[in-house]
Amino acid sequence: VQLVESGGGLLQAGGSLRLSCEASGRTFSNYAMGWFRQAPGKARDFVASINGIGSTTYYADSVKGRFTISRDNAKSTVYLQMNSLKPEDTADYFCAARSYYTASIYPAEYDYWGQGTQVTVSS
């Protein structure tokens, strides 16, 4: 499975951004998908995840109510809609695919990773 993220950028606090991650190589609906982020000098943190058909989602407490994960299996794409962005959301954002139907919040349980897309939120 190859994953390619897009949609990152530089914006001011309070703004919105939508990240996309397109997958190729296998049947997309067989994979749970997750978004993670890593700020400079910090560990990679869980942001959101979604199961194979999009019926179950999980969010980190820090993004609940502001971020929404969704997927379009016909397009083999997972999205992360980010609203009310804060400077502390600044990080490289990575999408990941897990070779199981059920979603997970743990990076170690994901098998494939994209190259990341940078999000910078200024105050």
C-alpha positions in Angstrom: 0.0 0.0 0.0 1.4 3.4 -1.0 0.0 6.5 0.8 0.4 10.1 -0.5 -0.7 13.0 1.7 -1.6 16.4 0.5 -3.2 19.6 1.7 -0.8 20.9 4.2 0.2 24.6 4.4 0.7 27.7 6.4 -2.3 29.5 7.9 -3.3 31.7 10.8 -4.9 30.5 14.0 -8.7 30.0 13.7 -8.4 28.9 10.1 -9.4 25.5 8.5 -7.5 23.0 6.4 -8.4 19.7 4.8 -5.7 17.0 4.5 -6.1 14.2 2.0 -4.4 10.9 1.8 -4.7 8.7 -1.3 -3.9 5.1 -1.2 -3.0 2.7 -3.9 -2.1 -0.9 -4.2 -4.8 -2.9 -2.3 -8.5 -2.9 -1.5 -8.8 0.3 0.4 -11.9 -0.7 2.5 -9.9 -3.6 4.0 -7.7 -1.1 5.9 -8.4 1.0 8.9 -6.8 4.4 8.4 -5.3 6.8 10.9 -3.8 10.3 11.0 -0.9 11.1 13.3 1.3 14.2 13.8 4.8 14.9 14.9 6.0 18.3 16.0 9.8 19.1 16.0 11.6 17.2 18.7 8.5 15.4 19.9 7.1 11.9 19.5 4.5 11.0 16.9 1.1 11.4 18.3 -2.3 10.0 17.5 -4.8 12.4 15.9 -7.7 10.4 14.5 -8.6 7.0 13.1 -11.4 5.4 11.2 -12.4 1.8 10.5 -12.7 0.2 7.0 -16.2 1.4 6.2 -16.1 4.6 8.1 -18.6 3.7 10.7 -16.3 4.1 13.7 -14.0 6.9 14.4 -11.6 7.8 17.3 -10.1 11.2 18.1 -7.4 12.5 20.4 -8.8 14.7 23.1 -6.8 17.6 21.9 -8.7 17.7 18.5 -12.2 16.5 19.5 -14.8 18.8 18.2 -12.4 20.6 15.8 -11.1 17.8 13.5 -13.1 15.3 11.5 -11.8 12.2 9.8 -13.7 10.6 6.9 -13.0 8.3 4.0 -14.2 7.8 0.5 -13.5 4.1 -0.4 -14.5 4.7 -4.0 -11.6 7.1 -4.2 -9.3 5.2 -1.9 -8.9 8.4 0.0 -9.0 9.4 3.7 -9.5 13.0 4.8 -8.8 15.1 7.9 -10.9 18.2 8.1 -9.2 20.6 10.6 -11.2 23.6 11.9 -10.4 26.2 14.5 -6.7 25.5 14.1 -4.3 26.5 16.9 -0.6 27.1 16.9 -0.1 23.9 18.9 -1.6 22.0 15.9 1.7 22.8 14.0 3.3 19.6 13.0 4.0 17.2 10.2 0.9 15.1 9.6 1.1 11.5 8.5 -1.6 9.1 7.3 -1.2 5.5 8.0 -3.0 2.2 7.0 -3.6 -0.7 9.2 -4.0 -4.2 7.8 -7.1 -4.8 9.8 -10.7 -3.6 9.5 -10.8 -2.0 13.0 -9.2 1.3 13.8 -6.5 1.8 16.4 -5.0 4.8 18.2 -1.5 3.2 18.4 1.1 4.0 15.8 2.8 0.6 16.2 -0.3 -1.1 14.9 -0.2 0.6 11.5 1.7 -1.1 8.7 2.0 1.6 6.0 2.9 5.3 6.3 2.8 8.2 4.0 5.6 10.7 3.7 3.8 13.4 5.7 2.5 16.9 5.0 3.5 20.0 7.0 0.9 22.1 8.7 2.0 25.4 10.3 -0.4 27.6 12.3 0.7 31.0 13.2 -0.7 33.0 16.1 
